[in-house]
Amino acid sequence: MATYSFKVNNSNKSIVSIDDFFHDAAFIWHRDKKERTVFDLWLHVIDHCTRLVEAVRKEMPKKVIDDLADTIMWFFSFIAQALNSDNFIDNAFRIDKSPSDLIWNKYPCVCPACFDFLITDMINATNETEAERLLKENDNIIRDELIALSRNDDILTVCNCLSRIFFAEERHNIYKKVSCDLDKLRLFYADITRERHKKKTVLELETMFERIFTNSYHVFSVQNIAFHLLEEVGEVSQALKDRYTYDETREPYEMNRILERKNKLEEEIADVFSWIFALLLKLKRVYYQDAQEYFQTLLPKGVPLKIEFDFLNQISLAEIIWSKYGRKEDGSLSDSMLCTGCYRAPCECKRDLKIDWYKLSENGEEHSPS
């Protein structure tokens, strides 16, 4: 294949985009395009996420960090497969957006539930029928309000869902039938804010999620967040199932339904990213911030002794990935990410896959991609 120039290295890992990490990971395991399938890679995501949640339950911080790195990298591989697979069997699961766009479409500096509240407060419907009518009648007014909002220097909105939890279910029932229309308005808002406000680097995304969900991060436990992450992984599994499961009577195979389910898969992928960041940020507070503050209290007053603890700056998504995938076999730092099996890029691991996914086609015969 053509020469590839790595985008991420040890010096720039904190300032490059999440898409750069993704593209480097996709290059390292580019052989997956032919040798694996979406199903195969998603099973690995489930496997490592389950190990991560188990490590959280058992309060094993070192293993939590290790399994978080693995979960992220397999998640990148899964997304790459959904984007670029050479296997016919993966055609039903195609997506067409990079990680940063997947995230921004669902979280354009606002919690998606809070965004829905923003819209529904504008029309204040009292029943389903009224909600459909008012949303349609006020579409242009709503879009003008969103355009005006997008012109602010700082569009980030702190999530207040915890304070509205008792109203959420009633609001959900009233606006359930127009949920797709609310999603379209959020995508419209994401599009008009993308060029000026979109967050790309890993640290920018980390800061964005921390600011949006700061209230929730204070309240939720590490265990609670870990199980939310596993729940979102389950919802991606459901979205994958729905990409190829239809019913001629209730859910016919039609273009609008195909697009709705594609969008659903992309939004569930974004939710997994959201909870990965949530877990990371909670780990910083529970495992490292408390430890740092405790060690500082051990220093005697008036003694000219200074010990620098840089735990918080070192615990970022970029650092967690690099702690495992940015090291050579001897443990020294690498100039780029490497496969942790063979310590090469691209991966040269000897595989013994008992299913040859590349030979599977619609008729169970050998298939060559077009």
C-alpha positions in Angstrom: 0.0 0.0 0.0 1.0 3.6 -0.4 3.5 5.1 2.2 1.7 6.4 5.2 2.8 9.3 7.4 1.7 9.0 11.0 -0.2 11.9 12.3 0.3 11.3 16.0 3.6 11.1 17.9 4.7 11.4 21.5 5.2 15.2 21.2 2.0 16.2 19.6 -0.4 13.6 21.0 -2.2 16.1 23.2 -2.9 18.7 20.4 -3.8 16.5 17.4 -7.4 15.6 16.6 -9.2 12.5 17.7 -9.5 11.8 13.9 -5.7 11.7 13.7 -5.6 8.9 16.4 -8.4 7.2 14.5 -6.5 7.3 11.1 -3.3 6.0 12.6 -5.1 3.2 14.3 -6.9 2.4 11.0 -3.5 2.2 9.3 -2.0 0.0 11.9 -4.8 -2.6 11.5 -5.7 -1.9 7.8 -5.5 -5.6 7.2 -8.8 -5.9 9.1 -10.6 -4.4 6.1 -10.2 -7.7 4.4 -9.6 -10.2 7.2 -12.3 -9.2 9.7 -15.8 -7.9 9.7 -17.9 -5.4 11.7 -19.3 -8.3 13.8 -15.9 -9.6 14.7 -14.5 -6.2 15.7 -17.6 -5.3 17.7 -17.3 -8.5 19.7 -13.8 -7.4 20.7 -15.2 -4.0 21.8 -17.8 -5.8 24.0 -15.1 -8.1 25.3 -12.7 -5.3 26.4 -15.5 -3.0 27.7 -16.8 -5.9 29.8 -13.2 -6.4 31.2 -13.1 -2.6 31.9 -16.3 -2.6 33.9 -15.1 -5.7 35.8 -11.9 -3.9 36.7 -13.9 -0.9 37.9 -16.1 -3.2 40.1 -13.0 -4.9 41.5 -11.4 -1.4 42.1 -8.2 -2.2 40.1 -7.1 1.2 38.8 -4.1 -0.1 36.8 -6.3 -2.6 34.9 -9.0 0.0 34.4 -6.5 2.2 32.6 -5.2 -0.7 30.5 -8.7 -2.0 29.5 -9.8 1.6 28.8 -6.9 1.9 26.2 -7.9 -1.4 24.6 -11.6 -0.5 24.5 -10.8 2.8 22.7 -8.5 1.2 20.1 -10.9 -1.6 19.3 -13.6 1.0 19.1 -11.5 2.9 16.5 -11.0 -0.4 14.6 -14.8 -1.0 14.6 -15.5 2.5 13.3 -12.8 2.1 10.6 -14.4 -1.2 9.5 -17.9 0.4 9.3 -16.3 3.1 7.1 -13.8 1.2 4.9 -14.5 -2.5 5.0 -13.7 -4.6 1.9 -16.1 -7.3 3.0 -19.5 -7.6 1.3 -21.1 -8.7 4.6 -20.3 -5.2 6.1 -22.3 -3.3 3.5 -25.4 -3.2 5.8 -23.4 -1.4 8.5 -21.8 1.4 6.5 -21.3 4.8 8.1 -19.7 7.8 6.5 -18.5 10.1 9.3 -15.2 10.5 11.2 -15.2 10.2 15.0 -15.1 14.0 15.5 -18.2 14.5 13.3 -20.0 11.6 14.9 -19.4 13.2 18.3 -20.2 16.7 17.2 -23.5 15.7 15.5 -24.7 14.3 18.9 -22.9 16.7 21.2 -22.5 20.2 19.6 -21.4 21.7 22.9 -24.8 20.7 24.4 -26.3 17.7 26.0 -28.8 16.2 23.4 -31.5 15.9 26.0 -31.0 19.6 27.0 -31.2 20.5 23.4 -34.5 18.8 23.1 -35.7 20.8 26.2 -34.5 24.0 24.5 -36.7 23.2 21.4 -39.7 21.9 23.3 -39.7 24.9 25.6 -40.1 27.1 22.6 -43.4 25.5 21.6 -44.6 24.2 25.0 -47.0 21.5 23.6 -49.4 19.7 26.0 -50.0 16.6 23.9 -48.6 14.6 21.0 -50.8 16.1 18.3 -50.1 19.6 19.4 -46.4 18.9 19.5 -46.4 17.7 15.8 -48.4 20.8 14.7 -46.5 23.4 16.7 -43.1 22.0 15.7 -44.1 22.1 12.0 -45.6 25.6 12.2 -42.6 27.1 14.1 -39.8 25.3 12.2 -38.5 28.5 10.6 -38.7 30.5 13.9 -36.8 27.7 15.7 -34.1 27.6 13.1 -33.6 31.3 13.2 -33.3 31.1 17.0 -30.6 28.4 16.6 -28.7 30.5 14.1 -28.7 33.4 16.5 -27.5 31.1 19.3 -24.7 29.7 17.0 -23.3 33.3 16.7 -22.3 33.5 20.4 -18.7 33.3 21.2 -19.3 30.4 23.7 -22.2 28.2 22.8 -21.5 25.5 25.4 -24.5 24.8 27.7 -24.1 23.0 31.0 -26.4 20.0 31.3 -29.3 20.5 33.8 -31.0 17.1 33.2 -30.5 16.1 36.8 -32.7 19.0 38.0 -35.4 18.1 35.4 -35.4 14.4 35.9 -39.0 14.3 37.2 -40.3 16.1 34.1 -38.3 14.1 31.6 -40.6 11.1 31.3 -43.7 13.2 30.8 -41.9 15.4 28.2 -40.7 12.2 26.5 -44.2 10.9 26.1 -45.5 14.2 24.6 -42.7 14.6 22.1 -42.0 10.9 21.3 -43.6 11.1 17.9 -41.5 14.0 16.8 -38.2 12.7 18.2 -36.8 12.3 14.6 -37.7 16.0 13.9 -35.9 17.0 17.1 -32.9 15.1 15.9 -33.0 16.8 12.6 -33.0 20.2 14.3 -30.0 19.1 16.4 -28.2 18.0 13.2 -29.0 21.4 11.7 -27.5 23.1 14.8 -24.4 20.9 14.6 -24.0 21.9 10.9 -24.2 25.6 11.5 -21.8 25.5 14.5 -19.3 23.0 13.0 -16.9 25.4 11.3 -16.6 27.9 14.1 -17.1 25.8 17.3 -16.4 22.1 16.6 -14.0 20.5 19.0 -11.4 18.2 17.3 -8.5 17.5 19.6 -8.7 14.9 22.3 -8.2 17.6 25.0 -10.8 19.9 23.5 -13.3 17.1 23.5 -12.3 16.2 27.1 -12.8 19.8 28.2 -16.1 20.1 26.3 -17.6 17.0 28.0 -16.3 18.0 31.4 -18.0 21.4 31.1 -21.3 20.1 29.7 -21.7 17.3 32.3 -19.8 18.6 35.3 -22.9 18.3 37.5 -23.4 14.6 36.5 -19.7 13.8 37.0 -19.9 15.1 40.6 -23.0 12.9 41.4 -22.3 9.7 39.5 -19.9 7.1 40.9 -17.2 5.4 38.9 -19.3 2.3 38.9 -22.4 4.1 37.7 -20.5 5.7 34.8 -18.8 2.4 33.9 -22.2 0.6 33.7 -23.6 3.5 31.7 -20.8 2.9 29.2 -21.6 -0.8 29.0 -25.2 0.1 28.5 -24.3 2.3 25.5 -22.2 -0.5 24.1 -25.4 -2.7 24.3 -27.3 0.0 22.5 -24.8 0.0 19.7 -25.3 -3.8 19.5 -29.0 -3.2 19.2 -28.4 -0.6 16.4 -26.2 -3.0 14.5 -28.9 -5.7 14.8 -31.5 -3.2 13.5 -29.4 -2.4 10.4 -30.2 -5.8 8.9 -33.4 -6.8 10.7 -36.6 -5.7 9.1 -40.3 -6.7 9.1 -42.3 -6.5 5.9 -45.4 -5.6 7.8 -44.3 -3.4 10.7 -40.9 -2.2 9.6 -40.5 -2.5 5.8 -37.1 -2.1 4.1 -37.5 1.4 2.8 -35.0 4.2 2.2 -36.2 6.5 5.0 -36.0 3.7 7.5 -32.6 2.7 6.3 -31.4 6.3 6.8 -33.0 6.5 10.2 -31.3 3.3 11.4 -27.9 4.5 10.0 -28.3 7.7 11.9 -29.3 5.7 15.0 -26.1 3.7 14.8 -24.0 6.8 14.4 -25.7 8.5 17.4 -25.1 5.4 19.6 -21.5 5.4 18.6 -21.3 9.0 19.7 -22.8 8.0 23.0 -20.1 5.5 23.6 -17.5 8.2 23.1 -19.4 10.4 25.6 -19.3 7.8 28.3 -15.7 6.9 27.6 -14.8 10.6 28.3 -17.1 10.5 31.3 -15.3 7.5 32.8 -11.9 9.1 32.0 -12.9 12.4 33.8 -14.3 10.5 36.8 -11.2 8.4 37.1 -9.1 11.6 37.2 -11.2 12.9 40.1 -11.4 9.7 42.0 -8.1 8.0 41.4 -5.7 10.9 40.9 -7.1 14.3 42.1 -7.8 12.9 45.5 -4.4 11.2 45.7 -2.7 14.4 44.6 -4.5 16.5 47.2 -3.7 13.9 49.8 0.0 13.8 49.1 0.1 17.6 49.2 -1.3 17.5 52.8 1.7 15.3 53.8 4.2 18.1 53.2 5.0 19.9 56.5 4.3 23.6 56.6 7.3 25.8 56.6 9.6 23.1 55.3 11.4 24.1 52.1 10.3 20.9 50.4 8.4 20.8 47.1 7.2 17.7 45.4 5.6 18.0 42.0 2.7 15.7 41.3 1.4 16.0 37.7 -1.2 13.3 37.9 -4.1 15.3 36.4 -2.1 16.6 33.4 -0.9 13.1 32.7 -4.3 11.4 32.8 -5.9 12.3 29.5 -7.3 10.1 26.7 -4.2 10.7 24.7 -1.9 9.7 27.5 -4.0 6.6 28.3 -3.7 5.5 24.7 0.0 6.3 24.5 0.7 4.4 27.8 -0.1 1.2 26.0 0.1 1.8 22.3 2.9 4.3 22.2 5.6 2.0 23.6 8.0 -0.4 22.1 8.4 -4.0 23.3 11.1 -3.0 25.8 8.8 -0.4 27.3 10.5 2.7 25.8 8.5 5.4 24.1 7.8 4.9 20.4 7.7 7.6 17.7 4.2 6.4 16.7 1.5 4.1 17.9 2.3 0.4 17.5 0.4 -2.9 17.6 0.8 -4.3 21.1 1.0 -7.9 19.7 3.9 -7.6 17.3 5.1 -4.1 18.1 5.0 -3.1 14.5 3.0 -0.6 12.4 1.2 -1.9 10.4 0.4 -5.0 12.4 2.1 -8.2 11.3 0.7 -10.5 13.9 0.2 -14.1 12.8 -3.5 -14.7 12.9 -5.4 -18.0 12.8 -9.0 -16.9 12.2 -11.2 -19.9 11.7 -13.8 -17.8 9.8 -12.6 -16.4 6.5 -14.8 -13.3 6.4 -13.5 -12.2 3.0 -14.9 -15.3 1.3 -18.4 -14.8 2.7 -20.8 -13.2 0.2 -24.5 -13.0 -0.2 -24.6 -16.5 -1.6 -21.9 -17.9 0.7 -19.5 -18.0 -2.2 -16.1 -16.3 -2.5 -16.6 -12.6 -3.1 -14.3 -9.9 -4.5 -15.1 -6.4 -3.5 -15.8 -4.0 -6.3 
